[in-house]
């Protein structure tokens, strides 16, 4: 994923204003009794959700503002302010800013490491869950959660979004607010189909300006010394002086648990280059492929259908043991890479498509569903299971492998996918490997002989 610098000039606000005028986003006009605004760092709440906090005040709703880190790493090269000093100052700034936007808000400082939410994900999950638990009496249809946009290209923002989505589940309305996306992005980078706009009054905008002015450590230099430069320059601040605040709804909010389609994958590859998941470089992925190949019960795989082949790394290993392979992926760029990698392998056919809509003809001895199922809606996953059942050879097997951590944009979790697969009456689990990060499971028709039984050892 490409990085960015806060020192860059960034995308001019005029570009975004023109795009917003052209788009005419769906209006967000929420009525709620509880608003929980989650900020990865002090000032996120003001920049991304200041107008929403003002709306909550007018509605008389309960407001909780959660600040995950103290933003102590905002000026790592400062010679005048150490981390403890910055943390103290930034907490004071949040208190003052929120007092302008939502005077009665309950502010929770979690004090987790700035830049290190990934390593503190478990604690973040526990702390947020405890806060949500304290408000279980609120009708979930009248509760709103706002969190930084998962694709903001800041790791802390992504972690905050993923954890909040996992806890909020499907009971609460969750909105994601871009912060740095306005700086590094272009209109092609925003998922406009899931964007909504909260109209701000003149008073809302004035309050938001006043609140942002209180985040002095971010909008003004700490001193004239190197390393103390302003973090949020004037061009960046312009993005938050609009007549609207823009929020991104979850995939499930926009379409009631819709399957992620080819456009989503093409956009994802376009934003994140040719290997967005690190299949080519990460030991995690290499090891997982080795475990998957070892879990397959037969040396000879026969006719194989691989659902979601990505760039073809696993496809190549499957082909070494197969009579034929049909490898399918929804992303145009992934298909092109896989075809290039597998050029000359006559036993392999790489095609563009998705399941269940593009299910191929034929019977298969091995079907691979690896890191794909959670992109499907529950209804499409059920239909896919029916198609697998109808085209799996009598002595064939299905191997499924999925990431277990929740991802905000995915319709399902990996664990939910495997629960659905286990619910198919005709199948039983032949082997199961679970780790905190992924689950790997092989299914076969009942009664499924073990590997030893297949070889006549028992």
C-alpha positions as CSV (number, residue, x, y, z in Angstrom):
1,X,0.0,0.0,0.0
2,X,1.5,3.4,-1.0
3,X,2.4,5.7,1.8
4,X,2.0,9.5,2.1
5,X,3.6,12.4,4.0
6,X,1.7,15.0,6.0
7,X,4.1,17.5,4.5
8,X,2.9,16.9,1.0
9,X,0.6,19.5,-0.5
10,X,-2.0,16.9,-1.0
11,X,-5.1,17.0,-3.2
12,X,-6.6,20.5,-3.3
13,X,-9.9,20.9,-1.6
14,X,-11.3,22.4,-4.8
15,X,-11.1,19.0,-6.4
16,X,-13.2,17.5,-3.7
17,X,-15.7,20.3,-3.7
18,X,-16.2,19.9,-7.4
19,X,-16.6,16.1,-7.0
20,X,-19.1,16.4,-4.1
21,X,-21.1,18.9,-6.1
22,X,-21.2,16.5,-9.0
23,X,-22.0,13.4,-6.9
24,X,-24.9,14.6,-4.9
25,X,-24.4,12.0,-2.2
26,X,-27.2,10.3,-0.3
27,X,-28.1,12.5,2.7
28,X,-27.4,11.2,6.2
29,X,-30.1,12.5,8.5
30,X,-29.8,10.2,11.5
31,X,-32.0,10.1,14.6
32,X,-30.3,8.4,17.5
33,X,-30.2,8.1,21.3
34,X,-26.5,7.1,21.6
35,X,-23.5,8.3,19.6
36,X,-20.1,6.6,20.1
37,X,-17.3,8.4,18.3
38,X,-14.0,6.5,18.2
39,X,-10.8,8.3,17.4
40,X,-7.5,6.6,16.7
41,X,-5.7,9.8,17.7
42,X,-6.7,13.1,19.4
43,X,-8.2,15.5,16.7
44,X,-9.7,12.6,14.6
45,X,-13.0,13.1,16.4
46,X,-13.0,16.9,15.5
47,X,-11.8,16.5,12.0
48,X,-14.0,13.6,10.9
49,X,-17.1,13.8,13.1
50,X,-17.3,17.3,14.6
51,X,-20.5,18.0,12.9
52,X,-22.0,14.7,14.0
53,X,-21.1,15.5,17.6
54,X,-22.9,18.8,17.2
55,X,-26.0,16.9,15.8
56,X,-26.0,14.6,18.8
57,X,-26.0,17.6,21.1
58,X,-29.0,19.1,19.4
59,X,-30.8,15.8,19.6
60,X,-30.1,15.4,23.3
61,X,-28.4,12.1,22.7
62,X,-25.9,10.4,24.9
63,X,-22.4,10.9,23.5
64,X,-19.2,8.9,24.2
65,X,-15.9,9.9,22.7
66,X,-13.2,7.2,22.8
67,X,-9.6,8.3,22.1
68,X,-7.6,5.2,21.5
69,X,-4.1,6.7,21.7
70,X,-2.8,9.9,23.0
71,X,-1.1,10.9,19.7
72,X,2.2,11.1,21.5
73,X,4.1,10.1,18.3
74,X,2.9,13.0,16.2
75,X,6.3,14.8,16.3
76,X,8.9,12.0,16.5
77,X,11.8,14.4,15.7
78,X,10.9,17.1,18.3
79,X,13.7,18.3,20.5
80,X,11.4,20.4,22.6
81,X,8.5,18.1,23.4
82,X,8.9,14.5,24.6
83,X,6.1,11.9,24.2
84,X,4.8,12.3,27.7
85,X,4.4,16.1,27.2
86,X,2.7,15.6,23.8
87,X,0.3,13.1,25.3
88,X,-0.7,15.4,28.1
89,X,-1.1,18.4,25.8
90,X,-3.2,16.4,23.3
91,X,-5.5,15.1,26.0
92,X,-6.1,18.6,27.1
93,X,-6.9,19.7,23.5
94,X,-9.4,16.9,23.1
95,X,-11.2,17.9,26.3
96,X,-11.4,21.5,25.2
97,X,-12.5,20.7,21.6
98,X,-15.2,18.2,22.6
99,X,-16.5,20.7,25.1
100,X,-17.2,23.0,22.1
101,X,-18.9,20.3,20.1
102,X,-20.7,18.2,22.7
103,X,-20.3,19.7,26.2
104,X,-21.9,16.7,28.0
105,X,-19.9,14.0,26.2
106,X,-18.2,11.2,28.2
107,X,-14.6,11.2,27.0
108,X,-12.7,7.9,27.4
109,X,-8.9,8.0,27.0
110,X,-7.5,4.5,26.4
111,X,-3.8,5.4,26.4
112,X,-2.9,2.8,23.8
113,X,0.4,3.2,21.9
114,X,0.3,5.7,19.0
115,X,1.3,3.9,15.9
116,X,0.9,0.6,17.7
117,X,-2.8,-0.3,17.7
118,X,-2.0,-3.4,15.8
119,X,-0.1,-4.8,18.7
120,X,-2.8,-3.6,21.2
121,X,-5.7,-5.0,19.2
122,X,-6.8,-7.3,21.9
123,X,-6.8,-4.6,24.6
124,X,-8.6,-2.2,22.2
125,X,-11.3,-4.9,21.6
126,X,-11.8,-5.5,25.3
127,X,-11.9,-1.8,26.2
128,X,-14.4,-0.9,23.4
129,X,-16.5,-4.0,24.2
130,X,-16.7,-2.8,27.8
131,X,-17.9,0.6,26.7
132,X,-20.5,-0.8,24.5
133,X,-21.6,-3.2,27.2
134,X,-22.3,-0.2,29.5
135,X,-24.9,1.0,27.0
136,X,-26.7,-2.3,26.2
137,X,-30.0,-0.7,27.4
138,X,-30.1,1.5,24.3
139,X,-32.2,0.2,21.4
140,X,-29.5,-0.8,18.9
141,X,-31.6,0.7,16.1
142,X,-31.1,4.1,17.9
143,X,-27.3,3.7,18.4
144,X,-24.7,5.1,16.0
145,X,-20.9,4.4,16.0
146,X,-18.5,6.6,14.0
147,X,-14.9,5.4,13.5
148,X,-12.0,6.3,11.2
149,X,-12.2,5.0,7.6
150,X,-10.5,1.5,7.3
151,X,-8.8,2.5,4.0
152,X,-7.4,5.8,5.3
153,X,-3.9,4.4,4.8
154,X,-3.0,4.8,8.5
155,X,-2.6,1.5,10.3
156,X,-4.1,2.8,13.5
157,X,-7.2,4.0,11.6
158,X,-7.7,0.6,10.0
159,X,-7.3,-1.3,13.3
160,X,-9.8,1.0,15.0
161,X,-12.3,0.4,12.2
162,X,-11.9,-3.4,12.1
163,X,-12.2,-3.7,15.9
164,X,-15.2,-1.4,16.1
165,X,-17.0,-3.2,13.2
166,X,-16.4,-6.6,14.9
167,X,-17.9,-5.4,18.2
168,X,-20.8,-3.4,16.7
169,X,-21.7,-6.4,14.6
170,X,-24.8,-6.0,12.6
171,X,-26.9,-4.6,15.5
172,X,-25.5,-1.0,15.4
173,X,-25.1,1.5,12.6
174,X,-21.5,2.0,11.9
175,X,-20.1,4.9,9.9
176,X,-16.4,5.5,8.9
177,X,-15.0,9.0,8.4
178,X,-12.0,9.6,6.2
179,X,-9.3,11.9,7.5
180,X,-6.1,11.3,5.6
181,X,-7.9,10.0,2.6
182,X,-8.8,13.6,1.7
183,X,-5.1,14.4,1.7
184,X,-3.5,11.6,-0.3
185,X,-6.5,10.5,-2.3
186,X,-8.2,11.4,-5.5
187,X,-11.9,11.1,-6.4
188,X,-11.2,7.7,-7.8
189,X,-10.1,6.4,-4.4
190,X,-13.4,6.9,-2.5
191,X,-16.1,4.2,-2.5
192,X,-18.8,6.6,-3.5
193,X,-21.5,3.9,-3.7
194,X,-21.3,3.6,0.1
195,X,-20.7,7.3,0.8
196,X,-23.3,9.5,2.6
197,X,-23.2,13.2,3.5
198,X,-24.3,14.9,6.8
199,X,-25.3,18.5,6.0
200,X,-23.8,21.1,8.4
201,X,-25.4,24.3,9.4
202,X,-23.4,27.6,9.6
203,X,-23.3,27.2,13.4
204,X,-22.0,23.6,13.0
205,X,-19.2,24.7,10.8
206,X,-18.3,27.6,13.1
207,X,-18.2,25.3,16.1
208,X,-16.0,22.8,14.2
209,X,-13.6,25.6,13.3
210,X,-13.5,26.7,16.9
211,X,-12.9,23.1,18.1
212,X,-10.1,22.5,15.5
213,X,-8.4,25.7,16.6
214,X,-8.0,24.2,20.0
215,X,-5.8,21.4,18.7
216,X,-2.8,23.7,18.8
217,X,-0.1,21.1,18.7
218,X,-1.4,19.9,15.3
219,X,-2.3,23.2,13.6
220,X,0.7,25.3,14.6
221,X,4.4,24.6,15.0
222,X,5.5,23.4,18.4
223,X,8.5,25.8,18.1
224,X,10.8,27.1,15.4
225,X,13.1,24.1,15.9
226,X,13.5,21.3,13.3
227,X,11.0,18.5,14.0
228,X,8.4,20.8,15.5
229,X,6.7,21.7,12.2
230,X,3.0,22.0,11.8
231,X,1.3,18.7,11.2
232,X,-2.1,19.8,9.8
233,X,-1.2,22.5,7.3
234,X,-3.8,24.9,5.9
235,X,-4.5,22.9,2.8
236,X,-5.2,19.8,4.9
237,X,-7.5,21.7,7.2
238,X,-9.6,23.0,4.3
239,X,-11.0,19.5,3.8
240,X,-12.8,19.8,7.1
241,X,-14.4,23.2,6.5
242,X,-17.1,21.9,4.2
243,X,-20.9,22.3,4.3
244,X,-21.1,18.5,4.7
245,X,-19.3,15.7,6.5
246,X,-18.8,12.6,4.4
247,X,-19.1,9.1,5.9
248,X,-18.6,5.7,4.4
249,X,-21.1,3.1,5.3
250,X,-20.2,-0.6,5.8
251,X,-20.9,-2.9,2.9
252,X,-23.7,-4.5,5.0
253,X,-25.2,-1.1,5.7
254,X,-25.2,-0.2,2.0
255,X,-26.7,-3.4,0.8
256,X,-27.9,-5.8,3.5
257,X,-24.9,-8.2,3.4
258,X,-24.2,-8.0,-0.3
259,X,-21.4,-10.0,-1.9
260,X,-18.4,-7.9,-2.8
261,X,-18.5,-7.8,-6.6
262,X,-15.8,-7.6,-9.3
263,X,-15.7,-3.8,-9.2
264,X,-14.8,-3.9,-5.5
265,X,-11.8,-6.1,-6.3
266,X,-10.7,-4.2,-9.3
267,X,-10.8,-1.0,-7.2
268,X,-8.9,-2.7,-4.4
269,X,-6.1,-3.8,-6.7
270,X,-6.0,-0.4,-8.3
271,X,-5.5,1.3,-5.0
272,X,-3.1,-1.2,-3.5
273,X,-0.9,-2.4,-6.4
274,X,-0.4,-5.9,-7.8
275,X,0.0,-7.9,-4.6
276,X,-2.2,-6.2,-2.0
277,X,-2.3,-9.1,0.4
278,X,1.4,-9.9,0.2
279,X,1.0,-13.4,-1.3
280,X,4.3,-13.0,-3.1
281,X,6.4,-11.7,-0.1
282,X,5.0,-12.8,3.2
283,X,6.2,-15.9,5.1
284,X,2.7,-16.1,6.6
285,X,1.2,-16.7,3.1
286,X,3.9,-19.1,2.0
287,X,3.5,-21.2,5.2
288,X,-0.3,-21.2,4.8
289,X,0.0,-22.5,1.3
290,X,2.3,-25.2,2.4
291,X,-0.1,-26.3,5.1
292,X,-3.0,-26.2,2.7
293,X,-1.2,-28.4,0.2
294,X,-0.2,-30.9,2.9
295,X,-3.8,-31.1,4.2
296,X,-5.1,-32.4,0.9
297,X,-5.8,-36.1,1.4
298,X,-4.6,-37.5,-1.9
299,X,-1.3,-37.2,-3.8
300,X,-3.2,-36.9,-7.1
301,X,-5.8,-34.1,-7.0
302,X,-7.6,-35.0,-10.3
303,X,-9.8,-32.2,-11.7
304,X,-9.5,-29.1,-9.6
305,X,-11.6,-26.0,-9.3
306,X,-9.9,-23.1,-7.5
307,X,-12.3,-20.4,-6.4
308,X,-10.5,-17.1,-6.1
309,X,-7.0,-17.9,-7.5
310,X,-5.6,-14.3,-7.0
311,X,-2.2,-14.1,-8.7
312,X,-1.9,-17.9,-9.2
313,X,0.7,-18.9,-6.6
314,X,-1.4,-21.6,-5.1
315,X,-2.7,-22.5,-8.6
316,X,0.8,-23.4,-9.7
317,X,1.2,-25.8,-6.7
318,X,-2.2,-27.4,-7.3
319,X,-1.3,-27.9,-11.0
320,X,1.8,-29.9,-10.0
321,X,-0.5,-32.6,-8.5
322,X,-3.6,-32.2,-10.8
323,X,-4.9,-33.5,-14.0
324,X,-6.6,-30.2,-14.8
325,X,-7.2,-26.9,-13.0
326,X,-9.9,-24.3,-13.6
327,X,-8.7,-21.2,-11.7
328,X,-11.2,-18.3,-11.3
329,X,-10.9,-14.8,-9.9
330,X,-13.0,-11.7,-10.0
331,X,-10.2,-9.1,-10.3
332,X,-9.0,-8.2,-13.8
333,X,-5.4,-7.5,-12.6
334,X,-5.2,-10.8,-10.6
335,X,-6.4,-12.8,-13.6
336,X,-3.8,-11.1,-15.9
337,X,-1.0,-11.9,-13.4
338,X,-2.1,-15.5,-12.9
339,X,-2.3,-16.1,-16.7
340,X,1.2,-14.7,-17.1
341,X,2.6,-16.9,-14.3
342,X,0.9,-20.0,-15.6
343,X,1.6,-19.4,-19.3
344,X,2.5,-22.8,-20.9
345,X,0.7,-24.9,-18.3
346,X,-1.8,-26.5,-20.7
347,X,-3.6,-28.3,-17.8
348,X,-4.5,-24.9,-16.3
349,X,-7.4,-22.6,-17.4
350,X,-7.5,-19.2,-15.8
351,X,-10.8,-17.3,-16.1
352,X,-12.4,-14.2,-14.8
353,X,-15.6,-14.6,-12.8
354,X,-17.1,-15.0,-9.4
355,X,-19.2,-17.5,-7.5
356,X,-22.0,-18.4,-7.4
357,X,-22.9,-16.6,-10.7
358,X,-20.1,-18.0,-12.9
359,X,-19.9,-21.6,-11.7
360,X,-18.2,-23.8,-14.4
361,X,-19.5,-26.9,-16.0
362,X,-18.2,-30.3,-14.9
363,X,-17.3,-32.5,-12.0
364,X,-14.4,-31.9,-9.7
365,X,-12.3,-34.1,-7.5
366,X,-10.9,-31.2,-5.6
367,X,-12.5,-27.8,-4.9
368,X,-10.5,-25.0,-3.3
369,X,-12.2,-22.2,-1.4
370,X,-9.3,-20.3,0.1
371,X,-9.7,-16.7,1.5
372,X,-12.9,-16.2,-0.5
373,X,-16.0,-17.2,1.5
374,X,-16.1,-14.1,3.6
375,X,-16.6,-12.0,0.5
376,X,-19.9,-13.7,-0.1
377,X,-23.3,-12.8,1.4
378,X,-24.8,-15.6,3.5
379,X,-27.3,-16.2,0.7
380,X,-24.6,-16.5,-1.9
381,X,-22.5,-18.7,0.3
382,X,-25.4,-21.1,0.7
383,X,-25.9,-21.2,-3.1
384,X,-22.1,-21.8,-3.5
385,X,-22.4,-24.7,-1.1
386,X,-25.2,-26.2,-3.2
387,X,-23.1,-25.8,-6.3
388,X,-20.1,-27.5,-4.6
389,X,-22.4,-30.3,-3.5
390,X,-23.7,-30.8,-7.0
391,X,-20.3,-30.8,-8.8
392,X,-18.0,-32.6,-6.2
393,X,-17.0,-36.1,-7.2
394,X,-18.2,-38.9,-4.9
395,X,-14.8,-39.3,-3.4
396,X,-13.7,-35.7,-3.9
397,X,-12.8,-33.1,-1.2
398,X,-13.3,-29.4,-0.5
399,X,-10.5,-27.5,1.1
400,X,-11.4,-24.2,2.8
401,X,-9.0,-21.8,4.4
402,X,-10.0,-18.4,5.8
403,X,-8.6,-15.4,7.8
404,X,-10.3,-15.3,11.2
405,X,-10.0,-11.7,12.2
406,X,-13.0,-9.4,11.3
407,X,-12.6,-7.0,8.4
408,X,-15.0,-4.1,8.3
409,X,-15.9,-4.3,4.6
410,X,-16.4,-8.1,4.4
411,X,-20.0,-9.4,4.6
412,X,-18.9,-12.3,6.9
413,X,-16.0,-13.5,9.1
414,X,-14.0,-16.6,8.3
415,X,-15.4,-18.4,11.3
416,X,-18.9,-17.8,10.0
417,X,-18.0,-19.2,6.7
418,X,-16.7,-22.4,8.2
419,X,-19.8,-22.7,10.4
420,X,-21.9,-22.6,7.2
421,X,-19.7,-25.2,5.5
422,X,-20.0,-27.5,8.6
423,X,-23.8,-27.2,8.4
424,X,-24.0,-29.0,5.0
425,X,-25.5,-32.4,6.0
426,X,-23.7,-34.4,3.3
427,X,-20.2,-33.3,4.3
428,X,-18.0,-34.1,7.3
429,X,-14.7,-32.7,8.4
430,X,-11.8,-34.8,7.3
431,X,-9.1,-32.6,8.9
432,X,-9.1,-29.3,10.8
433,X,-6.3,-26.9,11.6
434,X,-7.0,-23.8,13.6
435,X,-4.7,-20.9,14.6
436,X,-5.6,-17.4,16.0
437,X,-5.2,-16.0,12.5
438,X,-6.8,-18.6,10.2
439,X,-8.8,-21.8,10.0
440,X,-7.9,-24.6,7.5
441,X,-10.5,-27.4,7.0
442,X,-10.9,-30.3,4.5
443,X,-14.4,-31.6,3.9
444,X,-15.5,-34.9,2.2
445,X,-18.8,-36.7,1.6
446,X,-20.0,-38.9,4.5
447,X,-18.6,-41.3,5.4
448,X,-15.2,-39.8,4.7
449,X,-12.3,-42.2,4.8
450,X,-9.1,-41.0,6.5
451,X,-5.8,-40.8,4.7
452,X,-4.7,-44.0,6.4
453,X,-7.9,-45.7,5.3
454,X,-7.5,-44.5,1.8
455,X,-4.0,-46.2,1.8
456,X,-5.3,-49.4,3.3
457,X,-3.3,-48.9,6.5
458,X,-6.3,-49.5,8.8
